[in-house]
Amino acid sequence: GVRGIIVFHDFDGSFYAMDRNCSYKSQDSCATVSVEPTSNTFARCGSYNGTDFTPCCNSSFYLGGGTVSEGPAIYNLKPYNVSRNGQFIFIRN
């Protein structure tokens, strides 16, 4: 991913991988999606320093697939294919 990749392990054992580049104004220097430290089910466009959040566009995404939960973003995060073989997880685009 342009700004890195988020890998999320869901409660049902599924793995999801998505780009950390926000889909709204993706060229902005601050358009990095960060996992919310208190929920672990959402990611927001901006950055965390501990629990302090500095928003960029402040869009919010579900980690179980990268779908938009709150705008202004209207497009989901770019997904990556995830496969598992034993203890190894493979991520491909």
C-alpha positions in Angstrom: 0.0 0.0 0.0 1.0 3.6 -0.6 0.9 4.4 3.2 1.1 0.8 4.5 -1.4 -2.0 5.0 -3.8 -2.7 7.9 -4.3 -6.4 8.7 -7.3 -7.3 10.8 -8.1 -10.6 12.4 -11.9 -10.8 13.0 -13.6 -12.6 15.8 -14.7 -15.4 13.5 -11.1 -16.2 12.4 -11.2 -14.3 9.1 -8.3 -12.0 8.1 -8.8 -8.8 6.2 -6.1 -6.6 4.6 -6.6 -3.1 3.3 -4.6 0.0 2.2 -4.0 2.7 4.8 -4.4 5.4 2.2 -7.8 7.1 2.7 -10.1 7.0 -0.3 -11.1 10.6 0.2 -8.6 13.2 -1.1 -6.0 10.4 -1.2 -3.2 12.8 -2.3 -3.4 14.8 0.9 -0.2 14.3 3.0 -2.3 13.5 6.1 -4.6 11.0 4.3 -3.4 8.0 6.4 -6.0 5.7 8.0 -5.2 4.7 11.6 -6.8 2.0 13.8 -8.8 3.4 16.7 -7.0 2.3 19.8 -10.1 2.0 22.0 -12.4 0.1 19.6 -10.2 -2.2 17.4 -13.1 -2.4 14.9 -12.8 1.0 13.2 -10.1 3.0 11.5 -10.2 6.8 11.0 -8.5 9.1 8.6 -5.9 10.9 10.7 -3.3 10.0 13.2 -3.1 8.9 16.8 -0.6 9.9 19.5 -1.7 7.6 22.2 -5.4 8.3 22.5 -5.1 11.9 21.1 -6.4 12.0 17.6 -5.5 14.5 14.9 -8.1 14.3 12.1 -7.4 14.6 8.4 -10.8 14.2 6.7 -12.1 12.2 9.7 -13.7 9.5 7.6 -14.2 6.2 9.4 -14.0 2.7 8.1 -14.9 -0.8 9.4 -11.8 -3.0 9.8 -13.8 -6.1 8.7 -13.4 -5.2 5.0 -12.6 -1.5 4.9 -16.2 -0.3 4.2 -17.0 3.3 4.9 -18.9 3.8 8.2 -18.8 7.6 8.2 -17.9 10.1 5.5 -16.9 12.3 3.8 -15.3 9.3 2.1 -17.7 7.5 -0.2 -15.3 4.7 -1.4 -14.1 1.8 0.7 -10.5 1.2 1.4 -8.6 -0.8 -1.2 -8.8 -4.4 -0.2 -6.0 -7.0 -0.6 -6.4 -10.8 -1.0 -5.5 -12.7 2.2 -4.8 -16.4 2.4 -3.5 -18.6 5.2 -1.3 -21.6 5.1 -0.6 -23.0 8.6 1.0 -20.2 10.7 1.7 -18.0 7.6 -0.6 -15.3 6.2 -0.1 -14.2 2.6 -1.3 -10.8 1.4 -1.6 -10.1 -2.4 -3.1 -7.4 -4.5 
